[in-house]
């Protein structure tokens, strides 16, 4: 058949021989591509050889009244359960791969022989896996031996006696103390991975229609299913199947879990993105099925942020299931059932299925492992088994069910009951008094390369998070200012859902094939284009008069409208294009979440000076910072002018690029191994030495160019703006490497055993030493917009606009810039890259020095629009009295068009009281949860100073503001 990703349709005309009356008849189909059987224009059965599904049951007992002739259609996808890799599963897809149909026939299925074989399999597995010291293993072995003796394969009349021997073993029951396993059908479907998004839609249909067929024949089967996006795909593309699923959801057998739009990455999305995963997911499940999920379901993600427990609790979830930490390369995680406590103190009940898998097959060996491997024996006596083929879909099979039915209560084996997440967690909650608590992040000691792989996806994610933030802020302000502005709720939801889809745990981490990368980048482009248009429409509504007075002649605009979407006043250097096409710089002040007109030139207390010394080095100063750069662009000195405190150690220049060999054991796009650190090579090949590019005034800069490795080049402009507390590094890389890892290093004159890293709505500390295996396993970690190394009274922060991989060992801060893996995408990161990072030395703590605010400023530039000469005073929509509290989000409420929701969090790790001031016409204010449901007695008094809000460390608060019409 044809090559990968294509589809072939087969028309299959069947005639069942009349002689098969009363027999079970199957349509057999064996191909190495995934197939779907269609009957009467509806999908009826998924068929995948890899998923052990090769037959469609036409009838369980052929009756005369049934049609003996019928027509089926088989849709054959030219990809297997795991895509079309060349030679190995994670290899890039093979462009020449061909797919074979090896069997298509009608057959009589002998149910009696099948049942006999399953009996024998269970008995022999008991004999093998219970061990010689266990008498039950011998009882099972002897029973199996007797069955062989009794059974004559040519005489079906002997089968019942053989089966009675097996039943005698299976019916001997357990004592009351035996462990109970809660078995749930499961089918992990990666929303994209070794196949594109479009193929996932068909994988969902093939897998779920198979589950529906199994449910028709097995009334005890329950099936858990996450990812609202996948339900939405099936709703749109397979409405008939979706109706059947809705029916089984109502019956409590097809069980939506997770509460998120997709099973997202657990480290890299921003705090607000994580909130939206739950908001979109839970609202979808409520609207479609009349209920929200009570458990967060994320079995296959590469680590879990320490802010997740609070976000779960805010979305109506107190239970959490994963298993990924069993993949730890260094330290086995010490629990399977425990309380997980986040950075704010929120706790959820966490369960890791002790069989260390989400794709079990219902075998005796797996049930015994589930009990033996359980690290919380004695504390709890219940655990989960998730059974069904997964990753590429497939799901449960009849044989898996039949195995476990025989183990429902058999002496020597754990009790196996078909169950639900609610039954499992309810049983665990009753036994929870002795459980341990794990505080902080659930860090996966593997797949650390996913913080850096596919840099364009990482950049697209950060850019789109910014664009949607700004579009919502500006749209909400335009809505609140009145007029005819229509808040673009439908379009914003569409764009958010695209962004959330790209945060799936094989897309944002970069562990996907080239086809998926192309899809993801196309979605980011769409979000950027549409999001910028929404911003423009909101600004037009908000400031139309100011802009209209200038409509006729934009080139000669006398003044500039500056909009600030962040919740503090900002004084910064902006640039705009003047009448001649040249760049014009201006120092402007913009009020908190508002706008101002910049007319008269404003001068800073001190202009920037840039001077070149005889040895080729360059000195840059702005009254706050003084930097000295050598000819290779490395910082040999970085001082705070006021205190003369030096940041860079003698003889250890900062902004030092380093290249590492990067050859993982297997998971190429996923892993960076600790041994890469032994291959460090400083980048020292200079193509163009440092030259001054802007001589000072409001902005000074100098640029240089390096050769990296064999074929790559790096060009960097180092920029210092008037009044800026940080030095920026605007970086462009033409990257053409293979299995190399590029980092930039900042040795600093600071001593501390811990470095601080921003995470979602907060920060945490990680050690800068490798005392224990737990410390050493975190040689490569992740951060959001900043990291900081501080001693008492002084520190240095590293800010970034699109990077996530980082490390701090001893006194060296490192930012991971680019990788070059070759599978599953052979072209990963081979491209032109542009990104910015900044270094910020500071006195006092990073909290008091404003590092958090500066990182936001770097990521959320001011909006600059040419304006006319109409008079206008500055306007601020919101401000917050405490620097410890960040107003992160302003949006229209989901269910109340006349209300806005604002989300704030405590960022310093302190107990704080903050006044939220607003110039919006607020009629009523109340606290609500992350799903925007007001709590009882949550009304806030509207006082002269605004709204008084109390925060505990890292607490996230959402406030619903009802506006006067």
KABEL-V592753 format. One line per field, one symbol per residue. phi: phi as a letter, one per 40 degrees, with the letter a starting at -180 (. if undefined). burial: 1 if it has 9 or more other ideal C-beta (glycine too) atoms within 8 Angstrom, else 0. A space follows every 50 residues. Layout:
# KABEL-V592753
phi = ???
burial = ???
This chain:
# KABEL-V592753
phi = .ccdgcbbbbcbbbbccdccdgbcbbccabacbcbbcbafgbcbacbacc cfbbabccacacbcccccbabbbbcbccacdbgaccgbdccddccbcbbb cbaaacaccccccdccccdcdcccccccccgccbccccccccccccdccc cbccbdcccdcccccccccccccccccccbbccbcaacbccaacacdccc dccdccccccccccccbbcccbbbabgddcccdcdccbcccccccdcccd cgbbbcbggbcbccccbcccdcccdcdcccccccccccbgaccbbcbacb cchbdcccdccddcbgbbbabaaccccdcbbcccbbbacbbcccgcbbcb bbdccfabbcbgcddccccdcccccbdgcbbbabbbbhcagcghgcbccd ccccccbdabdgbccbbcabdccdccccccbccbccbbbhcccccagccc cbdfdccccdccccccccdcccdccccccccggbcbcccccccccccccc cccdcbbdcgcbcddcdcdcccccdcccccccccdccccdccbdcccccb dcacccdcbbcbbbcbcacbbacbbaccdcgccbcacbbbcdfaaabbbc cbbcdaccbbbbcccgcbbbabgbbbbbbcccgcccaabcccbgcccbcd gbccfccbbbcbbccaccccbbcdccccbcbccbcccbcdbcbbchgcab aabaabcbgcbbbbbbbcbbcdgccbbcbcbbbcbbcbfbbbbbbbcbcb bacbbbbcbcfiaabbccbbdbcccccbcbbbaccababbbcgaabbbba babbcaaabfbbcbbcbabacbacbcbdgcacbbabbabbcacgcccccg dcccccdccbcccbbcbcbccaccbbcaabcbccbbccbbacccbbccbb bbbbacbcgbcabbccbacccccabacacccgccccgccbccbdchbcbb bcdgcbbbbcbcccc
burial = 10111001010101010001001111111110111111000011111111 11111111100100000000011111111111111100011111001010 10010100100001110111111111101100010111111011011001 10000001101110111111000100001111111111111111111011 11111111111111100100111111111111111001001101110110 00111111111111111111111111111111111101100111111111 11111111111111111011111111010000101111111111011111 11111111111111011111101111001101111111111111111011 11110111010111111011101110110011001111001101111111 11111111111111111111111111111110001011001110111111 11111111111111111011101101110111011011111110011011 00000010111111111111011111000000001111111111111100 01010011110000011111110111111111111111111000101100 00111111110101001111110001000000100100010101011111 11111111100111111111111111111111101010111111111101 01001111111111011100000011111111111111110001111111 11111111101111111111111110011000101111111110011011 11111111110111111100000111111111011111111110000011 11111111100101111101010011111111011001010000011110 111111111111100
